[in-house]
Amino acid sequence: MDGNIAFAPEMAAGKKRKSSADHPSHSRTMAACDACRVSKTRCDSARPSCGKCAKRGKPCVYPDKDPSTIFESWGARILTAIEEQSRQLTDLTRLAREGQSQTKQSSPAYDEDDLENMSRKDVPRTPITSGEMVLNWAVFPPTKPFNTFPPSAFTAKPNENAQDEILPSPARVFALKRIFIERIQNKAPIVDEDQLDIHIAVAQSESFGWSASSCLVLVVLAIGAIWGNYPDDERRLVPTSDTAAYTVAVPEHRLRESSIYLAMAEKRMAVAYSDDSLVGVVCFCLFGSWYQYTIQPIQGWRMFRTASTLWEAYNMKHAHSDVPRPDREKSLEQRVYWTCLKAECELRHELPDLPPSTLQDSDFPFSLPTFSMSDEVNHDTESPCQSEPAQTQVTPSSYYYFLAEISLRRLLNRTRHAAAGLFATIDSVSAAQVTDTLHQLEDQLQQWLECLPPTLRFNIPPDSWPAPDETELIKLMRERYVEVRELLCRAYLYLCLHGGQRLTQGQMQMYGAEASAGLRLSTYRIRTEKPFYRHAGSWIACRVRFTQALCLIAAARGKDNGVESALYVEVPPDWLECVNMVQERLETWSDQGGELRRWLR
């Protein structure tokens, strides 16, 4: 089976990005037989017996259902569910902007009004995004006690092993590759396993020489060597002069091996930068992931920014070329595009002074990436880096996760566009326009939830606690859902704390109920997260819990100060306990960089 999964186009109002004639065609062959799947050989899908089985004299059995057909169905449902109200959402957003334009405040100007632009473009400076913006709320002092991300945070951590080198054994390469595939690739499928095997063979044949393949393999080894194992709590006691304290620092043996591989990869960075294929782009994406894991957000952003630049050069090279490319290469182009855009958006959300991603203005036509279901990559010969047949490169759950996660990222961007209509002196009319848009977004989030495939379904927060055997992908999906839902509710909390007597009694009641739901989600997230499992998003997770703690404090202050429009806001009884939990967790993470220590003030 060499199928490509295509998704239904979005019904965007206004300017359309490309006509259907401009889109690459996607075709999908029939499913491979069971024997070809097991042996990882290409199947011609002939009936009643394929050519391989006929040649070998083996029985030929086909699966009852084509896995790619199932995947295509779920992918289309995920996309369609959250996009079908695009026209109404666009109209409501336009009305909100027009209403606010009559005030002294002004919202950001958008180049286009269509849904696709709102989905790709982030709007970091809204009153409800990031801890810095929440600290500007009226219930907090006008003078900020500290800068949460000072200039010192832009300096990279020194690599004490930069001059060392290791020539890893084939067994060690295989072990670290398996860690990468099983723990990292399933969340960011931008390195196909069989292609990685080829790069490993090239790198080993040249003793990790000066090539893009060697750079890619070395950064994969660096990530595999440093990565933890879900859901391990990585805290450990470190004795100090006075007492013992917890830290989540990476164990020294893991950090040293990983840092050596990284330094070796960085010495080959120029070769990767000059590579005009997608290999160089993927290298810099992986560099970004390594720096995120080691709590160096600015260094990670620089790497993803570079990857975005290389992707643009690659895309321009092939956009108008008549030279055919394999479906899997087109698929990888899409996956890398969304990986870069998503990473830049996430970092810019927490650090709004960063410039916007240039990818958001690309005319790249795909609303969501497609996947080439290449289960029958020819493995008639033994893989050069292992002594057993190659395993399936990515499970369908990984595909579902990648698509669903990107869909929520797009919904988050649209939520921030809606939040741009909030301002400190907002009146009842402007508030109603903003909340009309929020209602549409809430409906889309609910539709997204209902269309999740069974492999990613979770117990619905905050009324149901997570399942004890919850997998990492389900945990991440659940927490992303909570992030979007809480952000939508945070807009109502802002209205309750700033609307004053300008809101109607009915608005106060409705907004108070929504704000209360958001506060419950904040305490739920704080109580159910695995705060000491280290991953590439750990720094962002610290920022999220910091912001949610600020929202709990803001709500309590609003009630204590007698803010009239906050009358119907219900602050969770355990809010202070949850704030203290956040403070303790930030204390444990505080020695890891990213200016986490400053947030404790």
C-alpha positions in Angstrom: 0.0 0.0 0.0 1.5 3.4 -1.0 -1.5 5.6 -0.2 -1.7 9.3 0.4 -4.4 10.5 2.7 -6.2 13.6 1.5 -8.4 15.9 3.6 -11.4 17.9 2.7 -10.7 21.5 1.9 -11.8 24.2 4.3 -14.7 26.4 3.4 -12.9 29.7 4.0 -14.7 33.0 3.3 -12.9 35.7 1.3 -9.7 35.2 -0.7 -8.9 31.6 -1.5 -5.4 30.4 -1.3 -5.3 28.2 -4.4 -7.7 26.6 -6.8 -8.2 22.9 -6.7 -6.2 22.7 -9.9 -3.2 24.0 -8.1 -3.2 21.3 -5.5 -1.1 18.2 -6.0 -3.1 15.1 -6.8 -3.3 12.4 -4.2 -3.8 8.8 -5.0 -4.0 5.7 -2.9 -3.5 2.1 -3.9 -5.2 -0.9 -2.3 -4.1 -2.3 1.0 -1.1 -4.7 1.0 -1.7 -8.4 1.9 -0.7 -9.7 5.3 2.4 -11.5 4.1 3.8 -8.4 2.4 3.1 -6.3 5.5 5.0 -8.7 7.8 8.0 -8.9 5.4 7.8 -5.2 4.7 7.9 -5.7 0.9 6.0 -3.8 -1.7 2.7 -5.4 -2.6 1.0 -5.1 -6.0 -2.4 -5.9 -4.4 -3.3 -8.3 -7.2 -6.3 -10.5 -6.5 -6.7 -13.3 -5.6 -3.0 -13.5 -5.0 -0.4 -10.8 -5.2 2.8 -11.3 -7.3 5.1 -11.8 -4.3 2.9 -14.6 -2.7 2.4 -16.2 -6.1 6.1 -16.3 -6.7 6.8 -17.7 -3.2 3.9 -20.2 -3.3 2.4 -18.7 -0.1 -1.3 -18.1 0.7 -2.3 -14.5 0.1 -4.6 -13.0 2.7 -5.9 -9.4 2.6 -7.1 -7.4 5.6 -10.9 -6.9 6.0 -10.5 -3.1 5.9 -7.9 -0.9 4.3 -6.1 0.9 7.2 -5.6 4.0 5.1 -9.3 4.2 4.4 -10.0 4.2 8.1 -7.4 6.8 8.7 -8.7 9.0 5.9 -12.2 8.9 7.3 -11.0 10.0 10.8 -8.7 12.7 9.4 -11.5 14.2 7.3 -13.9 14.1 10.3 -11.4 15.9 12.6 -10.9 18.6 10.0 -14.5 19.0 8.9 -15.8 19.1 12.5 -13.9 22.2 13.6 -14.0 24.1 10.3 -17.6 23.8 9.2 -18.7 27.0 10.9 -16.0 29.1 9.2 -18.2 31.6 7.5 -20.1 32.5 10.7 -16.9 32.7 12.7 -15.3 35.0 10.1 -18.4 37.3 10.1 -18.5 37.4 13.9 -14.8 38.3 14.2 -15.2 41.1 11.6 -18.1 42.5 13.7 -16.1 42.3 16.9 -13.2 44.3 15.2 -15.6 46.9 13.8 -17.3 47.3 17.2 -13.9 47.8 18.9 -12.7 50.3 16.2 -15.2 52.7 17.6 -13.3 52.8 20.9 -9.9 54.3 21.7 -8.4 50.8 21.6 -7.5 49.3 18.3 -7.2 45.6 17.3 -4.4 44.2 15.2 -4.8 44.7 11.5 -5.2 41.5 9.4 -4.1 41.1 5.8 -7.1 38.8 5.1 -10.3 38.0 6.8 -10.6 34.4 5.8 -10.6 31.6 8.3 -7.3 30.1 6.9 -5.4 33.2 7.8 -6.9 33.3 11.3 -6.0 29.6 11.7 -2.3 30.1 10.7 -1.6 33.5 12.1 -1.0 33.9 15.8 -2.0 37.1 17.8 0.2 37.0 20.9 -0.6 40.4 22.4 -4.1 40.0 23.7 -5.2 40.7 27.3 -5.5 37.0 28.1 -2.5 35.4 26.5 0.7 34.6 28.6 1.5 35.4 32.2 2.8 38.9 31.3 -0.5 39.9 29.8 -2.5 38.6 32.8 -0.2 40.6 35.1 -1.6 43.7 33.3 -5.1 43.0 34.6 -6.6 45.7 36.8 -6.5 43.5 40.0 -2.7 43.5 39.9 -0.4 46.4 40.7 0.4 48.7 37.7 4.1 48.4 38.4 5.4 44.9 37.6 7.6 43.4 40.3 9.9 41.7 37.8 10.6 40.9 34.1 9.7 37.2 33.5 12.2 36.9 30.6 15.2 39.3 30.9 18.1 39.7 28.5 20.1 37.1 30.4 17.7 34.4 29.3 18.8 34.8 25.6 22.3 33.4 26.4 22.9 29.7 25.6 24.1 27.3 28.3 27.7 26.4 27.8 28.4 22.9 26.5 31.2 21.5 28.7 31.6 18.5 26.4 31.9 20.5 23.1 35.5 19.3 22.4 34.8 15.6 23.0 33.9 13.1 20.4 32.4 9.6 20.5 32.2 7.0 17.7 29.1 5.1 18.9 29.0 1.3 18.3 26.3 0.0 15.9 24.5 -1.5 19.0 24.4 1.9 20.7 23.2 3.6 17.5 20.4 1.1 17.3 19.4 1.5 20.9 19.2 5.3 20.7 17.4 5.1 17.4 14.7 2.9 19.0 14.3 5.5 21.8 13.9 8.2 19.2 11.3 6.3 17.2 9.3 5.2 20.2 9.4 8.3 22.4 9.9 11.3 20.1 8.9 10.3 16.5 5.4 9.3 17.6 4.6 12.9 18.6 6.4 14.7 15.8 6.6 12.3 12.7 9.1 14.2 10.6 11.7 11.4 10.3 10.5 8.3 8.5 12.2 5.3 10.1 13.3 3.6 6.9 14.8 6.8 5.7 16.6 7.2 9.0 18.0 3.7 8.5 19.5 4.9 5.2 21.0 8.0 6.8 22.5 5.8 9.6 24.1 3.5 7.0 25.6 6.5 5.2 26.8 8.1 8.4 28.4 4.9 9.6 30.0 4.2 6.3 31.8 7.5 6.4 32.5 7.3 10.1 30.2 10.3 10.8 31.8 12.5 8.2 30.8 15.9 7.0 27.4 15.3 5.5 23.8 16.2 6.2 23.1 12.5 6.8 25.7 12.5 9.6 24.4 15.7 11.1 20.9 14.2 11.1 22.0 11.0 12.7 24.0 12.7 15.4 21.2 15.0 16.5 18.9 12.0 16.6 21.4 10.2 18.8 21.7 13.4 21.0 17.9 13.4 21.5 17.7 9.7 22.1 20.5 9.8 24.7 18.9 12.6 26.8 15.2 11.8 26.6 13.4 10.4 29.6 10.8 7.7 29.8 7.1 8.5 30.2 5.7 8.8 32.9 8.8 8.7 35.1 9.1 11.4 37.8 12.6 12.6 37.2 13.1 14.4 40.5 16.0 13.5 42.7 17.4 14.9 45.9 20.6 17.0 45.7 22.4 17.8 49.0 23.2 21.4 49.6 25.2 23.2 52.3 22.0 23.6 54.5 19.7 20.8 53.4 18.7 18.6 50.5 16.6 19.9 47.6 14.9 18.4 44.7 16.0 19.0 41.1 14.8 17.7 37.7 18.2 18.2 36.1 19.1 15.6 33.5 21.3 12.9 35.0 24.9 13.6 34.3 25.6 10.4 32.3 22.7 11.2 29.9 23.6 14.8 29.6 27.2 14.2 28.8 26.6 11.6 26.1 23.9 13.7 24.5 26.0 16.9 24.7 28.8 15.2 22.9 26.6 14.0 20.0 25.0 17.5 19.9 28.4 19.2 19.6 29.4 16.8 16.8 26.2 17.6 15.0 26.6 21.3 15.4 30.0 21.1 13.8 28.2 19.7 10.7 25.5 22.3 10.9 26.9 24.3 7.9 26.5 21.2 5.8 22.9 20.8 6.9 22.2 24.5 6.3 23.5 24.3 2.7 21.5 21.1 1.9 18.7 21.8 -0.5 16.6 18.8 0.4 14.3 18.4 3.4 17.1 16.7 5.4 18.6 20.0 6.4 15.2 21.3 7.5 14.6 18.3 9.6 18.1 18.7 11.2 17.2 22.1 12.5 13.8 21.0 13.7 15.5 18.4 15.8 18.1 20.9 17.1 15.1 23.0 18.2 13.6 20.0 20.1 16.9 19.3 21.9 17.2 22.9 23.1 13.6 22.9 24.2 14.2 19.7 26.2 17.2 21.4 27.9 15.1 24.5 28.8 16.7 26.9 26.4 13.6 28.4 24.6 15.4 31.1 22.7 18.0 28.7 21.3 15.1 26.4 20.4 13.3 29.2 18.6 16.4 30.1 16.7 16.7 26.6 15.4 13.0 26.4 14.4 13.3 29.8 12.8 16.2 28.6 10.7 14.2 25.4 9.8 11.4 27.6 8.6 13.7 29.6 6.4 15.2 26.4 4.8 11.7 25.1 4.3 10.7 28.2 2.4 13.7 27.8 0.1 12.8 24.2 -0.5 9.2 25.0 -1.2 10.0 27.8 -3.6 12.4 25.4 -5.5 9.7 22.8 -6.0 6.5 25.0 -6.1 6.6 25.5 -9.9 8.8 22.6 -10.9 7.7 20.1 -13.4 10.0 17.4 -11.9 7.8 14.8 -10.1 8.5 14.0 -6.5 7.5 10.9 -4.5 4.3 11.2 -2.5 6.1 10.6 0.7 8.4 13.6 0.0 5.3 15.8 -0.5 3.9 14.4 2.7 7.1 15.2 4.6 7.1 18.7 3.2 3.7 19.2 4.8 4.6 17.7 8.1 7.7 19.8 8.4 5.8 22.9 7.5 3.3 22.4 10.3 6.0 21.3 12.8 7.9 24.6 12.2 4.8 26.8 12.3 3.4 25.2 15.4 6.7 25.4 17.3 7.2 29.1 16.4 3.6 29.9 17.4 3.9 28.1 20.8 7.1 30.0 21.7 5.8 33.3 20.5 2.7 32.8 22.6 4.8 32.8 25.7 7.3 35.4 24.4 5.2 37.9 22.4 8.2 40.1 21.5 9.5 37.4 19.2 8.7 38.2 15.5 5.9 36.2 13.8 6.7 33.2 11.8 7.2 33.9 8.1 5.4 30.6 7.3 2.1 32.0 8.4 2.1 34.1 5.2 3.0 31.2 2.9 0.5 30.3 0.2 1.2 26.6 1.0 -2.2 25.1 0.2 -2.7 22.4 2.8 -5.0 23.0 5.7 -3.7 19.8 7.4 -0.8 17.5 6.4 -1.4 14.3 4.5 0.4 11.0 5.2 1.8 8.6 2.7 1.0 5.2 4.1 4.2 3.6 2.9 4.0 0.3 4.8 5.5 -1.6 1.9 8.9 0.1 1.7 11.1 -2.4 0.2 13.0 -4.3 2.9 14.0 -7.4 0.9 17.5 -6.8 2.2 18.3 -6.5 5.9 18.3 -3.0 7.3 22.0 -1.9 7.5 21.7 -0.6 11.1 19.8 -3.5 12.8 19.7 -7.2 12.9 15.9 -7.6 12.6 13.2 -6.5 10.1 12.3 -2.8 10.3 9.3 -2.0 12.5 6.4 0.1 11.4 7.7 3.6 11.3 4.7 5.3 12.9 1.5 4.0 14.3 -1.9 5.3 13.2 -2.3 6.8 16.7 0.6 9.0 15.9 -1.0 10.2 12.7 -4.3 10.9 14.5 -2.4 12.7 17.3 -0.4 14.9 14.8 -3.6 15.9 12.9 -5.7 16.5 16.0 -2.9 18.5 17.7 -2.5 20.7 14.7 -6.3 21.2 14.4 -6.3 22.4 18.0 -3.3 24.7 17.3 -5.3 26.3 14.5 -8.3 26.7 16.9 -6.0 28.3 19.5 -4.9 30.8 16.9 -8.5 31.7 16.1 -9.3 32.0 19.8 -6.5 34.6 20.1 -7.9 36.5 17.2 -11.2 36.6 19.0 -9.5 37.7 22.2 -8.0 40.7 20.4 -11.5 42.2 20.8 -11.1 42.5 24.6 -10.0 45.7 26.2 -10.0 47.1 29.8 -13.0 49.5 29.3 -15.1 47.1 27.3 -18.9 47.8 27.2 -21.8 45.4 27.0 -22.2 45.6 23.2 -18.5 44.9 22.5 -18.5 42.1 25.1 -21.5 40.5 23.4 -19.8 40.6 20.0 -16.7 38.9 21.5 -18.7 36.3 23.3 -20.7 35.5 20.1 -17.4 34.5 18.5 -16.3 32.6 21.6 -19.5 30.6 21.5 -18.7 29.6 17.9 -15.3 28.5 18.9 -16.7 26.5 21.8 -18.9 24.7 19.4 -16.0 23.9 17.2 -14.0 22.6 20.2 -16.9 20.3 21.1 -17.2 19.0 17.6 -13.5 18.3 17.5 -13.8 16.4 20.8 -16.7 14.3 19.5 -14.8 13.3 16.3 -11.6 12.1 18.0 -10.8 8.5 17.1 -11.1 5.9 19.8 -7.3 5.7 20.2 -7.1 9.3 21.4 -10.3 9.6 23.5 -9.9 10.6 27.1 -12.1 11.2 30.2 -13.6 14.6 29.8 -12.3 17.3 32.2 -12.9 18.5 34.8 -15.6 16.2 36.0 -13.8 13.0 35.2 -10.2 12.2 36.4 -7.7 10.8 33.9 -7.5 7.0 33.5 -4.7 5.5 35.6 -3.3 3.8 32.5 -3.5 6.8 30.3 -0.9 6.8 27.5 1.4 9.7 26.7 -0.5 10.7 23.5 -3.8 10.6 25.2 -2.4 12.7 28.1 -1.0 15.3 25.7 -4.3 15.4 23.8 -6.3 15.9 27.0 -4.0 18.6 28.3 -4.2 20.4 24.9 -8.0 20.3 25.1 -7.9 21.7 28.6 -5.6 24.5 27.3 -8.0 25.6 24.6 -11.1 25.3 26.8 -9.5 27.2 29.7 -8.3 30.0 27.3 -11.9 30.4 26.0 -13.1 30.6 29.6 -10.3 33.0 30.5 -11.8 35.6 28.2 -15.0 35.5 30.3 -12.9 35.9 33.5 -11.3 39.0 32.0 -14.8 40.4 31.2 -15.9 39.7 34.8 -12.9 41.5 36.2 -13.0 44.5 33.9 -16.7 44.9 32.8 -17.8 46.7 35.9 -21.3 48.3 35.7 -21.1 48.4 31.9 -22.2 44.8 31.7 -25.8 43.8 32.1 -27.0 41.6 34.9 -27.6 38.7 32.4 -24.1 39.1 31.1 -22.6 39.0 34.6 -24.4 35.8 35.3 -23.5 34.1 32.1 -19.9 35.3 32.0 -19.5 34.4 35.7 -20.5 30.8 35.0 -18.0 30.5 32.1 -15.2 32.1 34.2 -15.9 29.7 37.0 -15.7 26.8 34.6 -12.3 28.0 33.5 -11.0 28.3 37.1 -12.1 24.7 37.7 -10.1 23.7 34.6 -7.1 25.4 36.0 -7.2 23.6 39.3 -7.9 20.3 37.4 -4.8 20.8 35.2 -2.6 21.6 38.2 -3.8 18.6 40.1 -3.7 16.1 37.2 -0.5 17.0 35.4 2.7 15.1 35.7 4.9 18.1 36.5 8.2 16.3 36.8 8.2 14.2 33.7 10.6 16.0 31.4 9.8 16.6 27.7 10.4 19.1 25.0 7.4 21.2 26.2 8.5 21.4 29.9 9.4 25.1 29.8 6.1 25.9 28.2 4.3 23.7 30.7 5.9 25.8 33.5 4.6 28.9 31.9 1.1 27.5 31.5 0.9 26.5 35.2 2.3 30.0 36.1 -0.4 31.7 34.1 -3.2 29.5 35.5 -2.0 30.3 39.0 -2.2 34.0 38.2 -5.7 33.6 37.0 -6.7 31.9 40.3 -5.1 34.8 42.2 -6.8 37.4 39.9 -10.2 35.8 40.5 -9.7 35.7 44.3 -8.5 39.4 44.3 -11.5 40.4 42.2 -13.9 38.8 44.7 -12.0 40.3 47.7 -12.0 43.8 46.1 -15.7 43.6 45.5 -15.6 43.9 41.7 -19.2 44.2 40.8 -19.1 42.3 37.5 -17.3 39.4 39.3 -20.3 38.8 41.5 -21.1 35.4 40.0 -17.6 34.1 39.7 -17.0 31.1 41.9 -13.4 30.7 43.0 -12.5 27.1 43.7 -12.1 26.5 47.4 -8.7 24.8 46.8 -7.4 27.7 44.8 -4.7 28.7 47.3 -3.5 25.1 47.7 -3.2 24.9 43.9 -1.2 28.1 43.8 1.1 26.8 46.4 1.5 23.6 44.4 2.5 25.6 41.4 5.1 27.5 43.4 6.6 24.3 44.7 6.9 22.9 41.2 8.5 26.0 39.9 11.0 25.9 42.7 11.9 22.3 41.7 12.4 23.5 38.1 14.1 26.8 39.0 17.7 25.6 38.5 17.1 24.5 34.9 17.2 27.9 33.2 14.6 29.7 31.1 14.4 32.2 33.9 12.1 29.9 35.8 13.5 31.1 39.1 12.2 34.7 38.6 8.6 33.6 38.5 8.8 32.6 42.2 8.9 36.2 43.3 
